[in-house]
Amino acid sequence: MIECRSHGFAFTLYPPGYAPYLRRPVVKLGPDGGRIAVEPGFPLACFDETIFAAAIDAMRGKAWPRESSLTTPDRSWGSQGRDLDVAARIVGVARDLGDAVRTRIAAALSVDTLLLLEGAKAIGYRAIGKAVCEILRRVGGFSGRAMKLLVAGFLVSRFGEPMQFDHKRKIVERSPFCARGASPPG
């Protein structure tokens, strides 16, 4: 927790790529928000060990064990399904999303809405994983990728409003996709 001594205001500061209360990042970033070394030749390597890991494994046809083990207690079939559902909502391919929300997610991620609509037709864990990964491949601009995904998570009421501190200009930046003072669409 960080506190402003001048104003007596306290807040929580999260590492780059994390949303409030999220135990895993949306994108692997260095402490300064920059790139980290990832597996070469794999365009989704920056999403390994993130909330999108279940989708990557599903795309590869790798089902997590039906029962959790002591070595990987968070890697069970049930948690893969839940994580896959969260990932599908964030990238806009969940079946139950309305058109207005899906359109806002597409704009925030800078991808074509039609791609999200096609992905929403996916049935089965492999197909949903593939649909999620197809969107992740198209979310460009490494430096802004985490913020785009955090905004998309805000738009589906998964995260609070993401803000980013620009240390060069000494200001807190808000996304234009998050209306000031407004709650996410429900």
ChimeraX attribute file (.defattr): number of C-alpha atoms within 10 A of each C-alpha:
attribute: neighborCount
match mode: 1-to-1
recipient: residues
	/A:1	7
	/A:2	9
	/A:3	12
	/A:4	9
	/A:5	8
	/A:6	6
	/A:7	7
	/A:8	7
	/A:9	9
	/A:10	11
	/A:11	9
	/A:12	10
	/A:13	12
	/A:14	14
	/A:15	14
	/A:16	19
	/A:17	23
	/A:18	23
	/A:19	26
	/A:20	15
	/A:21	10
	/A:22	14
	/A:23	10
	/A:24	15
	/A:25	21
	/A:26	28
	/A:27	26
	/A:28	23
	/A:29	21
	/A:30	13
	/A:31	11
	/A:32	8
	/A:33	16
	/A:34	11
	/A:35	14
	/A:36	11
	/A:37	10
	/A:38	14
	/A:39	11
	/A:40	8
	/A:41	7
	/A:42	8
	/A:43	13
	/A:44	18
	/A:45	17
	/A:46	20
	/A:47	21
	/A:48	19
	/A:49	15
	/A:50	20
	/A:51	21
	/A:52	28
	/A:53	22
	/A:54	30
	/A:55	31
	/A:56	25
	/A:57	20
	/A:58	24
	/A:59	20
	/A:60	13
	/A:61	14
	/A:62	13
	/A:63	17
	/A:64	19
	/A:65	15
	/A:66	12
	/A:67	12
	/A:68	15
	/A:69	11
	/A:70	7
	/A:71	7
	/A:72	10
	/A:73	11
	/A:74	14
	/A:75	19
	/A:76	18
	/A:77	16
	/A:78	15
	/A:79	18
	/A:80	24
	/A:81	17
	/A:82	13
	/A:83	18
	/A:84	26
	/A:85	20
	/A:86	20
	/A:87	26
	/A:88	25
	/A:89	24
	/A:90	27
	/A:91	28
	/A:92	33
	/A:93	26
	/A:94	24
	/A:95	16
	/A:96	10
	/A:97	17
	/A:98	11
	/A:99	13
	/A:100	10
	/A:101	17
	/A:102	26
	/A:103	19
	/A:104	19
	/A:105	29
	/A:106	23
	/A:107	15
	/A:108	22
	/A:109	27
	/A:110	15
	/A:111	18
	/A:112	14
	/A:113	19
	/A:114	12
	/A:115	16
	/A:116	25
	/A:117	19
	/A:118	11
	/A:119	25
	/A:120	22
	/A:121	13
	/A:122	18
	/A:123	12
	/A:124	8
	/A:125	21
	/A:126	20
	/A:127	19
	/A:128	25
	/A:129	27
	/A:130	20
	/A:131	26
	/A:132	30
	/A:133	26
	/A:134	17
	/A:135	22
	/A:136	22
	/A:137	10
	/A:138	15
	/A:139	20
	/A:140	14
	/A:141	10
	/A:142	14
	/A:143	12
	/A:144	13
	/A:145	18
	/A:146	24
	/A:147	24
	/A:148	25
	/A:149	24
	/A:150	27
	/A:151	30
	/A:152	30
	/A:153	25
	/A:154	22
	/A:155	26
	/A:156	22
	/A:157	16
	/A:158	18
	/A:159	19
	/A:160	18
	/A:161	24
	/A:162	22
	/A:163	15
	/A:164	13
	/A:165	11
	/A:166	10
	/A:167	8
	/A:168	6
	/A:169	8
	/A:170	8
	/A:171	10
	/A:172	10
	/A:173	12
	/A:174	16
	/A:175	16
	/A:176	9
	/A:177	17
	/A:178	19
	/A:179	11
	/A:180	10
	/A:181	7
	/A:182	8
	/A:183	13
	/A:184	20
	/A:185	11
	/A:186	9
